Amino acid sequence: MEIERDLYLKRLIDRMHNGLIKVITGMRRSGKSYLLFILFRRYLIQSGVPENHILTMQLDRYENEEFRNPDILLAWIRGQIKDSGDYYILLDEVQLLDRFEEVLNSLLYEKNLDVYVTGSNSKFLSKDVITEFRGRGDEVHIFPLSFDEFMSVYDGDEYHGWADYMTWGGLPLVAGMKTEEQKMSYLTHLFEETYLKDILERNKLDKKPEMEDLLHVLASSVGSLTNPSKIAATFQSQLHLPISFNTISKYIGFLKDAFLISEARRFDVKGRKYIGTPLKYYFEDVGLRNARLGFRQQDRPHLMENILYNELRLRGFQVDVGNVKQRFMDKETGSRLSRTLEIDFVANRGSRRYYIQSAWAIPSEGKMEQEKASLLVPDDSFKKIIIVNEILRPFQDENGILTLGLFDFLRHRDSLEW
């Protein structure tokens, strides 16, 4: 099963020969090695690069164990360079290389080398890996399969595909599995034996039950505003476990570093500033989120919101939660009052901004007016969009608000421009 991940391939192509180390980051099993060693290598060959100018090393293979020694690897690379032409160095699981930061920095001094690396565990899963190269790294972050990528290999229609995607997520190996039993077992064991184990070992944590309980709380509250203080109160009232604000904050940081979760901060649209806590947390893969809860709590509206958040991020947007104040007249007292409304997503990329609402269903005119309310408050010219889980033709109302069907948004990367 081959999946064309053209968005990420283009990002690698756009970074060729930029004088930086291209660092492919992302959660385990998201397809980093496949992108580099299959798709990118094939592109180089099709572009006319001689195969002997593409030096590949998969450091996790037993037969390549000796190359984890930096002196041996550097000697091998330099021994393969026979002329002044461009050479491409592709290193997989580079965290297995001793003193890999120093090795990569050394390779930058070779003018005809273009270096690409991936890593999948422990130290290399950290979101701040780029700092290890002292400003000389250029990150390409890869997500699990988008819904559109998932459908490219799915044997069925969009409706069944959407139901499966919401349940099992987008890890490439899961997309190729045939039975629910396989998928459930794989995701459950992957979370426990790989992600959780890595986080505990890397950060030298001996409180596995507390981390597991935190994951359960975060998985149960996807799309809801929360903060470490609120989570600590939940531990105290429901789990009867005294755990401090600082510990919760530290553990959440570990989960973010491992790319298991991401946070969306609240943004005051009128004041043009960040508000601080509370904020929202989303899982980078909803299948892993569901596995954490034993596939019992589907909560489809919030899962849809999580998927839309991930889709916006993989398209290159910075995504925040919008806060706006709506002023209104109290009909009983005649007083002027105000209330705070939420815009699900404020998506920014360069000079572009979109205000986006996620709506599982809009069964009535009253529900439509409710969804529109927060979008009508900003007085700027940025585009306002409602994404609804329905099949409908895109349409704009008299206020310029665009309503898009879910599949139109997910299957067309330019849909925000319609």
Sequence and secondary structure as in RCSB ss.txt:
>XXXX:A:sequence
MEIERDLYLKRLIDRMHNGLIKVITGMRRSGKSYLLFILFRRYLIQSGVPENHILTMQLDRYENEEFRNPDILLA
WIRGQIKDSGDYYILLDEVQLLDRFEEVLNSLLYEKNLDVYVTGSNSKFLSKDVITEFRGRGDEVHIFPLSFDEF
MSVYDGDEYHGWADYMTWGGLPLVAGMKTEEQKMSYLTHLFEETYLKDILERNKLDKKPEMEDLLHVLASSVGSL
TNPSKIAATFQSQLHLPISFNTISKYIGFLKDAFLISEARRFDVKGRKYIGTPLKYYFEDVGLRNARLGFRQQDR
PHLMENILYNELRLRGFQVDVGNVKQRFMDKETGSRLSRTLEIDFVANRGSRRYYIQSAWAIPSEGKMEQEKASL
LVPDDSFKKIIIVNEILRPFQDENGILTLGLFDFLRHRDSLEW
>XXXX:A:secstr
     HHHHHHHHHTTTSSSEEEEE STTSSHHHIIIIIIHHHHHHTT  GGGEEEEETTSGGGGGGGSHHHHHH
HHHHH  SSS EEEEEESGGGSTTHHHHHHHHTT TTEEEEEE  SGGGG TTGGGGGTT EEEEE  S  HHHH
HTT SS HHHHHHHHHHH   HHHHT  SHHHHHHHHHHHIIIIIIHHHHHHTT   HHHHHHHHHHHHHTTTS 
B HHHHHHHHHHTS     HHHHHHHHHHHHHTTSEEEEEEEETTTTEEEEEEEEEEES HHHHHHHTTT    H
HHHHHHHHHHHHHHTT EEEEEEEEEEEE TTT  EEEEEEEEEEEEEETTEEEEEEEES   SHHHHHHHHHGG
GS  S  EEEEEESS    EE TT  EEEEHHHHHH TTGGG 
